[in-house]
Amino acid sequence: MAAPSSQLMAEFAQTLIDCRELYLSAGRRCMAAMKIGTGKDEQGVFEWLDDLHRGLLIKVYLDIALADQQWQPEERRLAQCLLEHLWDRKLSGSALRTAMQELNIRAAKLSLRGVIQPFIEYRPLRDSIGHLQSIVTRLAHLIAKVDGETRDSEVVRLRTLEETFTRLLHELPSPDPPPQPPPVPGVSRSTARESGRAPQAEAHAQSPTPNRNAPTATAEPVLSLEQALEQLDTLIGLDNIKQEVRSLANYLKVQKVRREAGLPTTPISLHLVFQGNPGTGKTTVARIIGQIYRAMGILDSGHLVETDRSGLVAQYAGQTAPKTHALIDQAMDGLLFIDEAYSLVGEGTDDAYGREALQTLLKRMEDNRDRLAVILAGYPEPMERLLRTNPGLSSRFNRTLDFNDYAPTELAQILGRLCQRHHYRLSAEVRHRLLIGLQWSYEQRDEHFGNGRLIRNWFEDAIRRLSNRIADQSPLTREMLIQFDPLDFHLPALPQEIWSQYPFEKSRYSINCPGCGESCILPATLLGRRVKCPECGTPVPADWAPPWPTQATARSSPMASEQDNP
């Protein structure tokens, strides 16, 4: 058989790097949450996560490559690439075979749940599990297609892998950081050092060299004020929030300059209320505000500790105050983000434990006013009731940021970024299906509308459906691995008559030209392309646009045309 193409090998190598980067990014987020008083060794956490990434790659490779009980030459090339990524060793011949035989024995001790444990058990990492699933799916399909044929046994393994991931996704996360890192059997970097060889390799393997991809025990880099605000500007939508945060940053900046000039300053509360439905970017903005506070020298760390009632309130008398104190200690010099804050005090109920947690929080906010910022978050109406009925809160939280629901085109942009980040493509027909589905979902929304979470769910479900659709096809081409089909986005809640009202071939969309400001109409077939404004000729990207009403005629606005290739 022919050797794997250079393109496939490059994609495989990049997927390995993406996996390591995801785990190390998880390490940085873990360290931010465990900032104070945990007693955990930072280097140990990073080494643990690097070992977990090794375990995941080894397990996926062996599960798929050996599914048919054969080890093809093309699969050996991938094994060489894998071992070079894991331990910076180039092996071939009997050394490669011996290494993989030993890894096969050690991989039997690993479970899929074990190697993705942090993403399942630790709440702040749950939003990365779709990224992780995308990496695993891409890796598994590259291995399955490398020899040009996907056998029945490989199809079974691919589906088992997908089903296991789906099951694990439904496990409830913990609000606390992961436990002390356990060892990952037989795959750690220290194992390689102690044995003097890549697990497994014989004496004729190359001498070890430092791995340029090895992790370093560093927390997230400190951002300047300008960098933090640039990060804010990259967020999709949230125009009112961006304006509020910039206003806050400007105020803090002026007060800092006045203080440095020896002028009197006006104190401002660092505490905030975030009101909005789930998935509207509240946690993301909270992290950026933490970076702003750190850049301005207001807080030494600016890290974010996320919690809800379960992280503050204990089940038994006498335990709530110590539990609340311990969590606040973690958030010192940073931000404490309390989601669904109104659940601390049940309305019309004698919730002694919740009130104890609230009083403990208020006292610590007063005692540590220069070292602690608190953000209360939740649905708008319950948050307003909470502040209205608790004077101690309303006097300390005098700035409220309202997070509006994303518009359909903004939700589409979020999904587009997910696809771009995970190397998936969307045809014009898929974009049409998404835009119609999002428009309908937005019009039918209530206070439980998922916003960004809805998009993440759609995206993860589409990956599963794509995997099931192509798993038994042979050969698996790169195009098949990255191209979504319209029906990969199932959208079961939408009534069937919606699709008859908006057929792909006859649907139109409206875009505004940045050059002349005029609106123009384009057919759905041009979604995802660059079009030419019929008024001024300006090229306009038509990635996403609101649907043009079916009863309107295209004559009411000029029709855009596809831009000619240069």
N, C-alpha and C positions, 0 to 999 in steps of 0.2 A: 504494500500500500504506500501511497505517497506520504511524505512528511506533512505535518500540519502546516497550514499556510502561515506566513509571517503575520498576517492580520489577526488570525485566531490566537496565535501565541502572544501577540501584543495585548489583545483583549484579556486573555487569561492572566497575564502578568499584571495588568492594570487593575483587574478585579481583586487580585491578592493584595495589592497596595491599598485599594479602597477599603478592604476589610480591616486591615491594620489601622488605617486612619480613623475608621469609625470607632474601633475599640479604644484607641488612644484619646479620641475626642470624648468618649464616655468617661475615661479616666479623669480628664480635666473637669468634667461636670461633677463627678463624684467628689473630687478634692474640694471643689468650691462649696459643696453642700456639707462637707465634713471639716469645715474650716477650723472650728474651735472645739477643743476638749474631747476629742474622740480617741486619742492615743494611737491612732493608726499611722503606720509608716507610709509616707507618700510614695517612695520608690517601690515599696512592696505592692501597693495598689496598682501602679503602672505595670510592674512585672507580672502581676496576676492577670491583668486584662490582656497583656501581650501573649501570655501563655494560653488564655482562653481563645484568642484569635487563632493561634496555632492549632489548638485542638479542633476548632470548628473546620478549618481548612482541611486538615488531615482526615477528619471524619467524613466530610462531604466527598472528598476525592476518592477515598477507598470505597465508600458506599456505592458510588456510581461506577467507577472504573472497574471494580471487581464484581459487579452485579452479575455478569455472565460467566464468572469463574475463569476469565481469560485476561491476559495483560498484553494488550496489543502494542506494537512499536510506537504508535502515535501517543498512546497513553503514557508510555515511558518518557517521551519528550516532555509531557506535562509534568510528570513526576520530577524530572530534573529541574524544571522551572520552579516547582513548588518547594523543593528542598533548598534551592539557592535562595529563595525568598525567606524561608524559615530560619536557616542557619548559615546562610552565606557560603554554602559548600557546593561545589560542582562535582557530581558523582556520575559514574557511568559503569556499564558492564556489571560484574558481580557485586561491586560495592553498592551500586544503585539497587540491585535486587535484594541484597542483604538488608539494606536500610529499610526498604519498603516492607519486607517480611516482618522485621521487628516492629515497625510502626503499625502494621496490621494487628499484631498481637496486643500492642498497647492501646490502640484505638478501640478495641473491644471493651475496654474499661470506661470509655467515655459515652455519655448520653448527650443527645442533642440539647435537652433541657439544661444539662450541666454547663455546656460551653456557651450558652446564651443566657445564663442565669441573671446577670445584672439587668438585662433589657426586660426581663419578665418581672423581676421582683422589686425593682427600684423605680418608683413612679416617674421621676424626671427623665428617665431614659426611654419611657414607653413611646414617646413620639419619634424615636429613632428605629423602632422595630420594623416599620415599613421599609426603611432604607436597608436594614439588615436582611430582610426577606428578599428584597430586590437583588442584593449582592449574592445571596445563597442561590437564588433561582438562576441568575446569570451564570454563576460558577458551575452549577450542576448541569446546565444545558450545554455549556462549552465542553465539559468533560464527555457528556453523552454523544456529542456530534463529532468529536475529534477524529474518530476512525471512519467517518462517513456513513455510519449506519447506527440507528437507534434500535437496539434489540428489545424484545418483549420484557426481559428481565430488567433492563435499564428503565423502561417505561414504568414498571411497577415500583422501582426504587424512587423515581422522580415523583410519582404520585404519593408514595408513602411519606416522603420528605415534605411535600406540600401539605398533606393532611396533618402531619405532626405539628408543623408550624401553625396551622390554623387552630388546632386544639390549644397549643400553648398561648396563643394570643388572647384567649379568653380567661386566662388565669388573672386573678386580681393582684395588682402590684402593692408593695408595701410603701408606706409613707416615709420609711426610714432608709438610710444608706444600706448597701449590702453588708453582710456579716464579714468578719475578718477573713481575708482571702484564703481559701483552702488551696492546697497544691493541685496542679493538673498533672495526672500521672503520665510520666514518660514523654512529655512534649516540651518541657520548659527549656529555656536557654541555659539555666544552671545545669540541667541534666547533660546537655551537650558539653559544657565545660568540664564537668566532673569526669565524664567518660573519655575526654580527650578526642572525641570524634562526633560527627553529626550523628544523632541517635542511630548505633547502627552501622556507621561506615567503617570500613577496614583501614589498615594503616596506609594504604596507597591513596587515600583521599587527600585533597589539598589541605594545606595548613590553614587554620582558622584566621580570619581577618575580621576586624570590627565591622558590624553590620550597620550600614549607614541609615537603615530604617529603624534601628532599635529605639525604643522610647526613652524619653528623658522625663524625670520627675519634676515637671514644671506645671504650674497652674495656668489658667488662661492669661494671655498677655495683657498688661495694663494698657488701656486705650487712652489717648488724649481726648479732650472734650470734642475736638473737631472730628476725630475718628468715631466717637460714640454717636455724634449727630449724623455722620455719614451713614452709619449702620442703621440709624432710625429712618433715614431717607430711602434706603433700599427696600423697606417694607412696602408691601402692596396695600393701597388704600390708606385708611386711617388718617386722612388729612387733618381732621380736627384734633386728633391725638398728637400728631406731629407739631401742630401749632402750639398746643398746650405745653408740651415737653420743651419746645424751644423757648417759650415764654418763661418757664421755670428756670431753664439753664441760663437765660439772659439775666434774670433777676439774681441768681446765685453768683454769676460772673461779676456783675456790678457791685454786689455786696462784698465780694472778695477783694476787688480793687480798692473800694473805700476803706476796708479794714487795713489793707497794706499801706494805704496813704495816711493812716492815723485818723480817719474820719469815723464818726459814729455809724453803726449799722443797725438795720431793722431785722430782728430775728424772724425766721419763717419756719413753720412746721414742715418737717420732712415727710410726715405721714400723709398717705394718699388713699382715696377710695376709687376703686376701678369698678364701674358698673357696665354690665353687658352680658350677652348670651355666651355660651361656651364657644370656644374656637375662634374668638375675635382678636387674638393676639395679646391678651392681657399679660401672660407670663413672659412673652418675648419682650414687650415694652418694659416690664419690670426689670428684666436683666439689663436693658440699656440704661434705665434710670440709675441702677446700681453703678454702672460704669461711669455715668456722669457725676454721681456723688463722689466716687473715688477720684476721678480726674480733677475735681474742684477742691480736693482735700477735705471734704466734709466728712467722709467716712474712710477709714484706713483701708478697708478691703473692698466693700461694695458687692460682696458675693450675695447670692440669693438663696434663702432657705424656704422651701415650699412646704405647706402643711394645710390641714383642714381640722375639723373638730377632733377627729381621731388622734391627731398628733399632739393635742393639748389636753384633752379630757380623759381621765382615767376611769376605770370601771368601779373602783372601790373608794370608800371614804378615806381621806388623808393622802391620796396618791395624786390627785390632780395638780396641786400646787407644785410639788417636786417635778412632775412631768412637764408642766408648762415652763418652769424655770430652766430645765435642762434644754428644752428646745430653743428658748430665747438665748441661752448661752451660746448655742451653735450659731445664732444669727448676729451675735455682737460684732460691731464694726461693719455690718452689712444690712441687708433687708430681710425682713420676715414677711412672707407672702402668705396670707391666710385666705384660702379659697372657700367660698360659701360661708362667709364669716357669720352670717345671720343664724347659722345652725348652732353657734355657741350658746345662744340664749333662745330657747323655744318660746314662741309667742303664747302668752296665756297659760304657761305651765310653770310649775315650781321646779326649775332645773338648777338644783343647788350646785352640781358639779360644773355646769357650763358657766354659771355666774362666778364661781370660784376661779375658773380659768381666766375669765374676762377681767376680774379685779386684779389678779396676779399680773396680767398683761399690762393693764393701765398703770400699776405701780412701777413696773420695770420701765415702761416708756418714760415715766417721770424721772425715775432715778438715773436712767441711762440715756437721757435725752440727746446727748452729744455722740452717742455710739450706736444708736439703734434707730432704724426707720422701719415703719410698719405699713404694709399695704393690705387693706381689706378689699376683697373681691367677691363678686357674685352677681346674681340677677338684679336688675334695676329696682323693682318694687320692693322685694324683701330687704335690700340694702337701705333703701330710703326709710323703711319702717324701723330697721335696727338703729339707725342714727337718730331718728325722731324720738324713739322711746328710751334712749340711753344717753342722757346729757353728758356723761363722762366721755363718751365717744365723740359726740358731735362737737364738743369744744376742742378736741384734739385733731379731728379730721375735718379740716375746712376747705379742702381742695378735692373736687370730684372730677374724674375723667370718664366720659361716656364713650364706651366702645360700641359703635353701631354695627349692625349686621353688614357683612360684605355684600356688595352688589353682585349680580350674576357674573358679569365680566371680570370682576376682581377675583371671584372664586375660580373662574376659569384660568386666570393668570397664575394663581397659586398652584393649580394642578399642572399647568404648563411648566412651571419651575420644577416641580417634582419629577416630571417626565424628563426634562433636560438633565437634571442632576443624576438620574438613574439610567440614562441612556435608553429612553423609549421615545418612539415617534408617534405623532398623531396626524392622521390623514385629514383631509378636508371633511370627509364624511363623519369621522369620529368627532371632530371639533363641532360639527353641526349637531350631532346627537347630544354632546355635552352641554352646549349652549341652550338648546331647547329644554333639556332636562333641568338645568340649573335655573332657567327662567321660571319654569313651572314650580320647582321646589321653593324658590324664593317667594313667589306669589302666594303659596300655600303655607308659608312658615308660621310658627307660633313661637312662644318663649323658649321652646326646647330646640329650636333650629340649630343644627350643629356647626354651621359655618366651616371653618378650617378642618374641624374633625370630620365633618361630612365628606369633604374632599379627600382626606386621608383614607377614610373607609372605602370610598369609591376606588381610589387608586390601588389599595391593597387587594380589594376584591378583583379588580381588573387583572392584576398580576397573576392571581390564582387561576382565573379563567383562561388567560393566555397560556399559562403553563399546561393546564389540562388539555387545551385545544391542540397544542403542537407536540405534546410529549411523545405520541406514538408515530409521528411523521418522520420520514427519513428521505434524504439527509436533512438535518436541521441547519438551515442557512442563517447567516447573521441577520438578514432581513426579517426572518421569522421570529428571531429572538427579541427584536427591538420594536416591531410594528404592531400596535394595537389594532384589533378589529372592532368595528362599531359595537358588536354584541358582547365584547369583553366588558363593556360598561353596561351592566344588566339593568339597573334602574327600575326595579320591580314596582315601586310605588306609583310610577307614572301611568295614567290611563292610556290604553292603547289608541284611543281616538286622537291623542295629541300628535302622534306620528303621522296620521292621515291628514291632519291640518297643516303640518309642516313637512311635506316631502322634500327630501334632499335636493332633488333636481329643480324644484320650483321655488325654494326658499331664498329670501334676500336678507341682507344685513346692512346696517347703517354705520358708517364710520365718519369721523370728523378729520378733515385735512389740517395738519399743523401749519401748513404754509399759508392758506387763505382763510381758514376757519370755517369753510363751507362743509356741509354734510353731503356725502355721496353714498350711493347704494352699490353693493356688490353681490353677485350670486354666491351661494354657499360653496360652490365649487372652487372659489378663490380664497377660502379661509386658509390661513397659514402661509400665505404668499405675500409678496410686495405688490401693491397695485398703484396705478398712476391716477392722481386726481384729475378728473375731466375738466376742471376749471383752470387750474394753474400748472398741472403737470408734475406736481411734487410727488415723489415716491412715498407711499404710506404703508407701513407694515400692517397687515390685516390678520394678525394672529387670532384676535378675539374681537367680537363686536356684538351689540345687542340685536336681536332679531327685528327685522322690518315687519310691521303689521301685515298680515296676510291680505287684509282688505284694501291696503294702500296700493297705489300703482307706482311703478318705477318712474313714471313721467314726472312725479312731483319733485324728484331730486335727480341730478345727473348720475349716470351709471359709471362706476369705476371700471377700468380695464387692467389686465395684468401688465405689469411693467416689463418692457422688453429687456432681454438679457444684454448686458454691455458687450 
